[in-house]
Amino acid sequence: MAAKIALVTGAGTGVGKAVAIALAKAGYNLVLAGRRKDMLDGTASAVNAAGQQALAVPTDVSKRDSILALFEKVKSSFGRLDVLFNNAGIGAPPVPLEDLPFETWQNVVATNFTGMFLCTQEAIKIMKAQNPRGGRIINNGSISAHAPRPFSVAYTSTKHAVTGLTKSTSLDCRQYDICCGQVDIGNAITPLTERMATGDGVLQPNGSKMIEPRMEADHVGQAVVYMASLPLDTNVLFMTVMANKMPFVGRG
């Protein structure tokens, strides 16, 4: 049987890279999307080392034309798509809500939400038409889909919106044997969370700062592989994977 095909956005580093490698170890060939080709090539080398094919496609998910070109490359190279991991995302500088520049807000929304919507649209078009039909879309929601950090209105708003996208995709695509689920990640060890473990740490709701525990990103990779491994009559709608001792479940 031919290897299944998985597409990971934001695959050059952090969670995206960890998930791509985990999927490769599970037997998937990978399409790797991200803005920096050199980082994608690094992930591709790790996928190849796991014995699977990797196609690196430089992509800016905040641009519709770039997304359309990505999915055309998927179709022309592999002819099908079994798993989409919608992972690419950015944050914004931690400033008071009323001081956030409009352009910054637009860029976060375009990357974290509109880009994910457009990738979902294009994946559905492939998955509903292919034979065998169907596939799985997994969205990176973040625990910010449940609760904000201070001064994070753009990131938090988009991640709450991702939850609505996950539910709507799951509902609207049942008839095509397409499953959609969401993994909400808390404090994985990536370059984006370095500030949590250095200096005074990160701002807390009471105005103090503290170092926060983190977890290996590989655990997120294992979670996504589990979700992807299920038959298409079974779905994990939401999964939270987090550093156990981080200050999330409780009052801050």
VOGU-3710 file (C-alpha; in Angstrom, 3 decimals, decimal comma):
1> maakialvtg> 0,000/0,000/0,000  1,321/3,461/-0,918  2,276/5,713/1,968  -0,339/8,214/3,070  0,272/11,916/2,452  0,308/14,530/5,218  0,669/18,291/4,852  2,043/20,313/7,765  2,036/24,113/7,752  4,593/25,947/9,826
11> agtgvgkava> 6,763/22,859/9,427  10,177/24,496/9,631  10,496/24,663/13,387  8,875/24,000/16,744  5,622/22,068/16,926  5,284/21,817/13,143  8,696/20,192/12,795  8,029/17,801/15,679  4,678/16,745/14,186  6,159/16,277/10,710
21> ialakagynl> 8,887/13,998/12,060  6,395/12,019/14,153  4,150/11,517/11,119  7,148/10,390/9,054  8,045/7,821/11,706  4,421/6,619/11,488  4,822/6,015/7,744  3,530/9,215/6,136  5,125/11,068/3,253  5,210/14,776/4,039
31> vlagrrkdml> 4,483/18,053/2,313  6,200/20,737/4,382  4,946/24,315/4,171  6,488/27,382/5,770  8,003/30,747/4,980  11,704/29,847/5,316  13,058/27,300/2,846  16,234/26,662/4,840  14,189/25,611/7,877  11,902/23,450/5,743
41> dgtasavnaa> 14,952/21,734/4,267  16,105/20,881/7,788  12,767/19,243/8,543  12,860/17,462/5,179  16,218/15,934/6,074  14,754/14,576/9,313  11,755/13,143/7,419  14,085/11,496/4,916  16,124/10,054/7,792  12,918/8,414/9,007
51> gqqalavptd> 12,619/6,693/5,620  9,876/8,843/4,098  9,590/11,331/1,255  9,459/15,058/1,969  8,413/17,870/-0,343  9,311/21,344/0,929  7,073/24,101/-0,443  7,860/27,654/0,747  4,466/29,148/1,618  3,103/32,261/3,292
61> vskrdsilal> -0,294/31,255/4,672  -1,289/34,910/5,058  -1,423/35,091/1,247  -4,238/33,303/-0,627  -2,235/32,881/-3,825  0,563/31,214/-1,884  -1,913/28,749/-0,355  -3,462/27,952/-3,736  0,003/27,273/-5,168  0,770/24,977/-2,227
71> fekvkssfgr> -2,273/22,802/-2,781  -1,706/22,676/-6,542  1,749/21,314/-5,716  0,186/18,679/-3,432  -2,173/17,558/-6,215  0,458/17,499/-8,947  3,047/15,709/-6,800  0,950/13,144/-4,925  -2,599/13,270/-6,288  -4,173/12,989/-2,848
81> ldvlfnnagi> -4,044/14,262/0,730  -4,816/12,184/3,813  -3,930/14,538/6,681  -3,667/18,310/7,006  -2,106/19,692/10,178  -3,052/23,378/10,249  -0,247/24,645/12,446  1,237/27,878/11,092  0,674/30,804/13,410  2,177/33,986/14,818
91> gappvpledl> 1,728/36,166/17,873  1,949/39,898/18,468  3,971/42,026/20,886  2,376/42,068/24,362  0,846/45,531/24,473  -2,400/46,839/25,996  -5,395/45,986/23,823  -6,106/49,624/22,957  -2,516/50,138/21,744  -2,334/47,196/19,338
101> pfetwqnvva> -1,679/48,543/15,814  -4,402/47,717/13,295  -1,841/46,332/10,848  -0,540/43,927/13,508  -4,076/42,732/14,217  -4,676/42,164/10,501  -1,455/40,187/10,085  -2,225/37,865/13,009  -5,780/37,274/11,778  -4,579/36,656/8,211
111> tnftgmflct> -2,000/34,107/9,354  -3,694/32,338/12,252  -7,287/32,268/11,086  -7,888/33,247/7,462  -4,904/31,178/6,341  -6,178/28,178/8,277  -9,641/28,613/6,732  -8,196/28,756/3,220  -6,001/25,683/3,805  -9,068/23,871/5,120
121> qeaikimkaq> -11,073/24,803/2,014  -8,405/23,509/-0,345  -7,867/20,314/1,649  -11,596/19,561/1,576  -11,675/19,965/-2,204  -8,970/17,315/-2,569  -10,262/14,949/0,122  -13,883/14,841/-1,063  -12,862/14,088/-4,661  -10,122/11,505/-4,138
131> nprggriinn> -10,432/7,730/-4,108  -10,605/6,397/-1,476  -12,542/9,436/-0,328  -12,007/11,360/2,882  -9,214/12,472/5,151  -8,433/14,230/8,412  -7,838/17,888/9,245  -6,187/18,675/12,586  -6,030/22,284/13,757  -3,527/23,709/16,218
141> gsisahaprp> -5,772/25,591/18,591  -3,524/26,326/21,616  -4,801/26,583/25,174  -5,370/30,228/24,237  -8,503/28,843/22,581  -9,780/28,501/26,174  -8,178/31,351/28,149  -6,023/34,388/27,313  -2,672/35,485/28,563  -2,388/39,184/29,449
151> fsvaytstkh> -2,015/41,475/26,417  -2,667/38,765/23,822  -5,923/39,883/22,219  -4,972/39,137/18,609  -3,554/35,663/19,230  -6,284/34,704/21,697  -9,102/35,939/19,456  -7,833/33,949/16,489  -7,428/30,800/18,553  -10,984/31,092/19,873
161> avtgltksts> -12,074/31,486/16,243  -10,168/28,323/15,301  -12,454/26,389/17,661  -15,458/27,546/15,632  -13,695/26,556/12,420  -12,947/23,113/13,858  -16,566/22,520/14,841  -17,990/23,799/11,556  -15,536/21,737/9,506  -16,318/18,620/11,524
171> ldcrqydicc> -20,053/19,138/11,017  -20,064/20,193/7,367  -17,625/17,522/6,174  -19,112/14,402/7,759  -20,860/13,586/4,504  -17,490/13,391/2,736  -15,799/11,137/5,346  -13,590/14,032/6,402  -12,839/14,304/10,123  -11,718/17,521/11,785
181> gqvdignait> -10,234/17,811/15,249  -8,192/20,266/17,277  -5,144/19,877/19,507  -4,760/22,592/22,137  -1,122/22,885/23,151  0,313/24,456/26,267  3,995/25,354/26,774  5,765/23,057/24,342  9,529/23,576/24,172  9,991/25,624/20,997
191> pltermatgd> 11,809/28,864/20,126  8,532/30,740/20,671  8,391/29,712/24,351  12,029/30,389/25,284  10,939/33,510/27,160  8,894/31,343/29,520  12,035/29,653/30,828  14,496/32,563/30,945  14,976/35,687/33,024  11,926/36,564/35,123
201> gvlqpngskm> 9,642/34,429/32,936  6,347/35,663/31,534  3,603/37,982/32,730  0,840/36,480/34,863  -2,754/37,731/35,330  -1,905/39,255/38,732  0,838/41,407/37,212  3,774/39,330/38,415  6,189/37,373/36,255  7,217/33,766/36,680
211> ieprmeadhv> 9,118/30,959/34,999  6,666/28,397/33,602  7,249/24,653/33,108  7,431/23,402/29,525  7,153/20,000/27,820  8,868/18,372/24,863  7,253/19,147/21,507  7,608/15,460/20,605  4,625/14,736/22,860  2,478/16,904/20,596
221> gqavvymasl> 3,761/14,933/17,627  2,678/11,697/19,276  -0,769/13,156/19,994  -1,265/14,198/16,370  -0,135/10,775/15,155  -2,744/9,178/17,416  -5,486/11,439/16,067  -4,376/10,756/12,492  -4,234/6,994/13,052  -7,936/6,611/13,801
231> pldtnvlfmt> -10,335/5,254/11,171  -12,532/7,874/9,538  -15,606/6,754/11,457  -13,871/7,945/14,663  -12,719/11,437/15,613  -10,933/13,203/18,443  -12,738/16,538/18,321  -10,578/18,235/20,970  -7,403/17,194/22,783  -5,360/19,255/25,236
241> vmankmpfvg> -1,644/18,472/25,546  0,135/20,662/28,085  2,954/20,890/30,573  1,338/19,397/33,658  2,585/22,031/36,112  1,981/25,131/34,021  -0,410/27,679/35,553  -3,448/27,035/33,376  -5,986/24,954/35,294  -6,794/27,296/38,131
251> rg> -6,994/30,954/39,073  -4,035/33,178/38,246
//
